[in-house]
Amino acid sequence: MSEWSSKLGFVFAVIGSAVGLGNIWRFPFQVGNNGGGAFLIPYLFATFFFGLPLMVVAIKAGERMGTDIVKSFSEMKKGYFGWFIAVVATLILSYYLVITGWVIAFILFSLTGFTTSFGEFTSSLKPLVYWIVALGFTGLIVSYGVEDGIERAASIFIPLIFIFLAVLAVYNSTLSGFGEAMDFFLNPDYAVLMEPRIWRSAFGQAFFSLSLGMGILLTYGSYIGDEMNIPKLSVIIALSNFAVAFLGGLVIFPVVFTKGLEPSQGAKLAFVTLPSAMAGLPFGNVLGAVFFSLLFLAAVSSSISLLEVPVAVAIGRGTSRTRAIGSMLVILFMAGLPSALSYTSAGVSMSGMPFLDFIDESISDIGLPITALIIAVTFTWLTDEEITDVKTIDVIVRYLVPAALVVLMATEVVYPV
Ligand code: PHE
């Protein structure tokens, strides 16, 4: 039976899952697209008032069930929910690894001075090579198992991520755009809070960032051996996750403002705007290499958590870890191909956008709210056992989280965009 070797190892692994492209790549452009610092208000509210209690319940449920998500749901005669979540986790991973591949390429590009642009790179077939490297690396770590693979990798990656972020934040505080970036973050235009889309994006971002709804916390919770104070550890995890997102913004925006560029660049912010801004700065190459290495460590520690969900399901059905990973890599290759090809000259698209953007948007707007709803409802309403004895947490996850998720999905219909 796999188990974490220590409390700290568990905390690092969950932070590793939470801290990812979502914090450093997605969060800054969400802030940029959603009116700047005002976005922090709904984001913090969603993170600490809704996300955190759901996190506690999911980890505790995993600890209680002590098994993979399909078996956990099967015990409540709802095995199909477990399969559904495993499929959504696999779909997220399928495109997450494509972006991880871009990140690997960008570490190399920054060292050579950004001579290749994002457009040139992605329209060639080169991203396929980096994507396969990302697939292989993720599979390799998970093949070492829970303690020697996932926990050990996270225990190295997380401290490095904080060191790299600190280095970059210190460097950025010397840039002329630093003041403007702080202003953008801390002196926001509160009028945007009246727009439902801001709240929807904030909830989507908070849940995605905390890795909620993907069965990861259930799976990771099932590897808890010793008694742990899960609410307290969850607070540490959520705070660290927020700290990385905030620092991520402080790393990106000063560079963007120093060069007089626009922060509302969408998904291109880290890959197009930032390299062009960094290229002209003192030590720009080093800065770029540190930034993309940071992004790489964050991305891999999240992708291993996503891979562990279906791998644990396969192991639970009697497969060996190595075989489970082998089959998952083949599935991920096939499922990821449309995303991997979407920016190349093959241009695979859906509803008029690159396939990768389409699947990212569908998952975060529809997939994640549904899976989070399933988890919240199953482990409060549908279980006979008490998952948490903290009344407030139970009330929030039982009533408020489902209500918020339903409202969120309803605004999608009423106020599209
Ligand atoms: N939380 C990760 C991030 O912020 C992404 C993720 C989402 C990982 C869902 C696992 C599950 O990048």
Residues whose N, C-alpha, C, O or C-beta is under 5 A from the ligand:
A	BS01	LIG	S17 A18 V19 G20 L21 G22 N23 F208 S209 L210 S211 M214 S302 L306
